[in-house]
């Protein structure tokens, strides 16, 4: 599961978020530009630590590259997407990035 602006979702209902994402086979990636309101020693940062969530930080010293696109498909019929998903999902993890 990939969540954008994760801090809003996580801290709106912390207990509920933890209960709904604390499964052995579920992986969660939360993205945000302003984690725990910027306070690394605050209660929100402590809550993430208590839930044993791994926090990764990025800054300008890390080179960020564009993701590698393996397949580019024009949006079309649902059957086309279903066939594509069925083809690739058994062999590798998939991230579908929709633009436009």
N, C-alpha and C positions, 0 to 999 in steps of 0.2 A: 504494500500500500504506500503510495506517495502522496503526501499532503503539502500543499503550498500554504504559506502563512500559518504554519503549524502551531505557533504559539497561541493564536486566537482560539483554535480548536481545542488544544490540549488544556489550556488554563480556564476555558469557559466552564468545563466540568471535569476536573482532574480525576476524581474517583471513577466517573463514568468512562472517561477515555482509557484509563488503565484497565478497567474491567473488560472493555471491549477490544483491547489490543494485546492482552496478556495471554497469548496462545503460543504454544511451542513452534508451530509451523508458520506463524505470521511474522513477517518482517515489515517494519514501519520506517519510512524515511520521511522526516519532517523538515521542511525548508522554511526559513524565515530570515529576513535581513535584520530583525530586531529581537533576538532571543531574550526572553525574560527581562524585557524593558531595558536591556543593556547593563543590568546589575548582576555581575557574575557572582557576587556574594549574597544575593537576595534569596528570599523564600522560594521563588520559582525555580532558580537554579538548584537549590537544595532539594526540592521536590523531584526534579529529574534525576538527581543523584540517588535519592532514596528508592526510586523505581528501577534503578540500575540501567537507565538509558544511557547509551554512549553518545556523547556530544562531540561533534567535530566542528572545528572553527576554521574559517577561511579568512584570508586577508590578502592584501595586495602583493605579498611576497610569493604567493602560490600562483604558478602559471595555470591559467584556466584555458582549456582548449574546447573548441566546439565538439559536440558528440559526433561519433562516426555513424553515418546513416548507411545501413546495409541494404535496405529496400525502401524505395520511394513509390508510393501508390497514390493515384488520384482518388479522392473520395468518390464512391459510387454506390452500387447496390450492396445491401447487407450480406448477401450470399458471397460476394467477392471478399469481404472482410473475414467472414467466417472461414472460408477456405484458406485464406492466408494465415489466420491464427492457428487453425488446426495443423497446418503444415509445419510451422515453426515452433509451436509451444512444447512439443514433445522432445525437442532437441536442445533447447536453450531458453534462458529467461528472456522475456520480451518487455520492451518499453515502447509504447506507441506514443509518438509525439505528433499531435494534430496541429496544423497551422492553418491560418486563413479563416 
